[in-house]
Amino acid sequence: MEYNIEANIISWEISTGKICHVKEFSNFIVHLSKAGKPILVEILNASNFKTKLSKIETIKQINEALS
């Protein structure tokens, strides 16, 4: 997980693979494989989400947060 302070974006590489498409959910951008597997998650305006992000421990919780 990386935080770019200048862009105020958190990037979280969940798995490896080729990114085929992207889904946007408000300030979340999820990069997906052809099979729909999450590869990379970006959080825009990350300073607003740092506290919430520290509570997310599993991919299941991310999916629930995005639902």
C-alpha positions in Angstrom: 0.0 0.0 0.0 1.4 3.4 -0.9 0.2 6.9 -0.2 1.1 9.7 -2.6 0.9 12.8 -0.5 1.0 15.2 -3.5 -1.9 13.5 -5.3 -3.6 12.5 -2.0 -4.2 9.0 -3.3 -3.7 5.6 -1.6 -2.8 2.8 -4.1 -3.2 -0.7 -2.9 -2.0 -3.6 -5.1 -4.2 -6.5 -4.1 -2.9 -9.1 -6.6 -0.8 -9.3 -9.8 -2.2 -9.6 -13.3 -3.2 -7.6 -16.3 -5.7 -4.8 -15.7 -8.5 -5.0 -18.3 -11.1 -2.6 -16.9 -11.9 -0.2 -14.1 -14.9 0.5 -11.9 -15.4 3.7 -10.1 -17.3 4.0 -6.8 -17.3 7.6 -5.6 -13.7 8.1 -4.4 -12.7 4.5 -5.0 -11.3 3.2 -8.3 -11.0 -0.6 -8.6 -8.8 -2.0 -11.4 -10.0 -5.4 -12.5 -8.7 -8.4 -14.5 -10.6 -9.8 -17.4 -12.2 -12.3 -14.9 -13.3 -9.4 -12.6 -10.6 -10.1 -10.0 -9.4 -6.9 -8.2 -5.8 -6.1 -9.0 -5.4 -2.5 -7.7 -7.5 -0.2 -5.6 -7.0 3.5 -5.5 -8.6 5.8 -3.0 -8.9 9.5 -4.1 -8.9 12.2 -1.5 -7.2 9.7 0.7 -6.7 12.0 3.7 -10.4 11.7 4.3 -10.3 7.9 4.4 -7.1 7.2 6.4 -9.0 6.5 9.6 -11.6 4.3 7.8 -8.9 2.5 5.8 -7.1 1.4 8.9 -10.2 -0.5 10.0 -10.4 -2.5 6.7 -8.6 -5.8 7.2 -9.9 -8.1 4.4 -10.9 -8.0 0.8 -14.4 -9.0 1.9 -14.6 -5.9 4.0 -13.6 -3.8 1.0 -16.3 -5.5 -1.1 -18.9 -4.8 1.6 -17.7 -1.1 1.8 -18.1 -0.7 -1.9 -21.6 -2.4 -2.0 
